[in-house]
């Protein structure tokens, strides 16, 4: 072992102990007759000390030549520090060095190893192995490990078995695009990498493994939006002989445990909200309920006057922004510009100040009386001092717009507190959703989700209205998990696939094994999957997932550090029975 | 929840309790006026009871119609069983059923759900979801989970951090063949699936994450031998600031812990043996040391007479088979036939009986005196009653042959006891091994393994003799783990790659990121990787890994259950910029 202690370990109790430390040179302060070196490892920083009186010249010279990020080993004695540093745990002591061994030199690192580094994103990704030495990244990876361990131990205690499902599986046209893997031994054929172990976990239920989980990599070949990765990690779970209530309670328990373990916070029973209510009250199926600003639908109290913008709208809806009556006209104009940006897409915004004296002042005063506006205040729950913001238009669009505005205002008002946790179950999702592009219904969750009891018949008459036994777990405005009670009989599964546009032959080719399995004693079952990357970032109080992934890919799906993907040998292609088909 | 208790839970203390059970019908015994149903789930079997006196006719009829593997829910009362079954934990009670709900019917399963099933391998694989209901498979998967949990908890306690490394990486020509993944977004380029996270774990060491582990899937596109899978699981570990001794001690600790946890057995300090000694004494770099029969090299005591077979041989080597003097001539002839089979390839076998009276009787008595044969006995450690078996020929071949014979005899003699654990460190492996096919040296471990101190210069003069800081952990004759201290400076790595036949350009293209990383403060580091599939099967006392993998592939790399790999759409190929290049 190259060390007797870590660089985060030494305290006053170690004074006069002979120690060996190894680590990276964080910095050298050369005062001429004495030299200080900050030595860093995963555990902390310890100050090394050399002085002319007690150190031979050779040693002083060696110390003087050290550069940032050199890897060294030192032997010496722990001594009390003259000027203590109360900001670090080792700040009371230093090591008077007697021996210094250079283990490896370093070029000047491309950015500083500090919490606030001078390195930009691209440089940090290219030299990720250096970036990981920085506390924000290192601590995020350690935090991720702790969360994953907590998940595994909690679920194991609850009788769940982690079962590894295969990575080389079969491509299915439903859902997102698969990554595929050509098979050398099976000419012209391909494996696919799993988008999730969905069918396998259902087969495990058929196999009697009634409480399954797995922390597992999943793959989606999608055009990457910011903060999406082609490979991502799921906490994948399934239970047999359960109803929706059992799943919600089990994974509410897990989530509470994680919040407790990571923050020491006890969260009460999670509230539940139907999908319809979430859309009506927050314009969003993953509402952040750490703060209010619930939507108030104003059609009844705003469509009786001559204001045509409202009268022609499918939905008129507003929120009361707490204390925002203090906004200047200019600030409000900026807000109006904000909602009119193409990303949001509102055509305009009506506002109404609720003055401290109880009077109202709106941008549409020529259409609405004080009594009218008092009703707006009542519906939106506004109080004196608030600002009511009102949008109007097509229901779906205007809800999305107002939801975006609500989140933006909450951000500006400091209402999205990273150390506050407001989980929420959103339940009763629709079974299907209409896809504008392909002009047909898609499974909102996936094709294996069961409709609510008795609603199967509705699939023909009113498919958009069929509700599913599907649920999402939302934490602070992010969907951290989602699942459903599954179909477990062949007939229902066949009906479902037919409604999703599969011919019976296609259904057979893709999911024959699952439909067969349903004929050999499939128990009722259901489950949930959590996005681990997102979960740990939210629990870690961060907005982005990047630093919780050791080696993330960029927005083109490239690993810029190892420079992948890359071309492969002709020979290798030939073995795989493939030719390139380049557009050139 | 569809149940109040599991089918493995009820005991005499539950008598008179009202319970709800769910599970699979293991069997129905219809005695006319009473019906017994065995209800099974993951946890056990509980007997259900219906009788004409206490059950309505409708219920009796329902019970009568149940078939094997039907999924049912029953409500009833726990009662004492008239004729108890001491063989199962629930055997003292049964449930007098009041309500029966059919949750799902089942076709007649293709094989019996018994420990000794009537299903052949192919059928079991096709219907793996039914096979998993059988105890041998179910218990193996649960055992695997427990081992994996024990590994994670032990290493976490020791300060190791599990870090997820990427699955979509870069293809390298060194080592086995990669599975590749065409990139849609990067035309003409491919990712590769990792054969191991080797370079990433080394980069984590450069990144300061000084104790890393990961239980991770790895992929090799090799022609499959029996009991090899294209995807397999590794316990991958790496440490920084360590020497070989530290790695051996740390993972000896882990292995002891696993043997203790799974079998309650405390194993003493693991013996260590050099690669050279292992080859000399066992003809094998993974000797099973649960039993003796060490090799005795007989050249000195057997090459002084007129027996040309021995005189012309590079190596004459024998083992003393305990008690095998009792073998008949016929049995010995069979043994000779066995070593002459093409799989073993010996040209013949000389034997020598060591009689109880101290005399010898050999197949080469016309060449060797009693005194000569006494020396053979001395060298092989034979005792009266043993049989000495001697092979001769080229060193490498004859060692492999005698090693195979030793294992075969141990098997026949019952010396390979599944519940005895004899771990062994094999150390000081050669750095390189000569490959007959390509006529060049390959890295025996991998290109990142460091040579023993001071041996770098030997690389030019005598490459085959260079020893590496490489070690294997052997358990009961199986390599369960292997690792090395790595190279951590750019210059040595460059020399190594050059000796492996890489041009500097190739080295740069493949491993440039790693060589760069070595220039930014790489600490000394090393590690080990365990094959989890093999480890759990050995700890589970089994010879094959199949039942420890939930959904294994067959010898053509196919998943016969889901029928993968499979053809994909032309459209999908086009998006990936690929065309098929079939031999047709």
Interface residues (C-beta under 8 A of the other chain):
Chain A: X1 X2 X3 X22 X24 X40 X41 X42 X69 X70 X71 X73 X103 X104 X105 X106 X107 X109 X127 X128 X129 X130 X131 X132 X133 X138 X141 X142 X144 X145 X148 X149 X152 X153 X156 X161 X162 X163 X164 X165 X166 X167 X168 X169 X170 X171 X173 X177 X178 X179 X180 X181 X182 X183 X184 X185 X186 X187 X188 X189 X190 X191 X192 X193 X199 X200 X203 X204 X206 X207 X208 X209 X210 X217 X219 X221 X223 X230 X231 X233 X241 X242 X243 X246 X488 X489 X512 X513 X517 X518 X519 X520 X521 X522 X523 X524 X549 X550 X551 X553 X556 X557 X558 X559 X561 X562 X563 X564 X565 X566 X567 X568 X569 X572 X573 X574 X575 X576 X577 X578 X579 X580 X581 X582 X583
Chain B: X1 X2 X3 X22 X24 X40 X41 X42 X69 X70 X71 X73 X103 X104 X105 X106 X107 X109 X127 X128 X129 X130 X131 X132 X133 X138 X141 X142 X144 X145 X148 X149 X152 X153 X156 X161 X162 X163 X164 X165 X166 X167 X168 X169 X170 X171 X173 X177 X178 X179 X180 X181 X182 X183 X184 X185 X186 X187 X188 X189 X190 X191 X192 X193 X199 X200 X203 X204 X206 X207 X208 X209 X210 X217 X219 X221 X223 X230 X231 X233 X241 X242 X243 X245 X246 X488 X489 X512 X513 X517 X518 X519 X520 X521 X522 X523 X524 X549 X550 X551 X553 X556 X557 X558 X559 X561 X562 X563 X564 X565 X566 X567 X568 X569 X572 X573 X574 X575 X576 X577 X578 X579 X580 X581 X582 X583
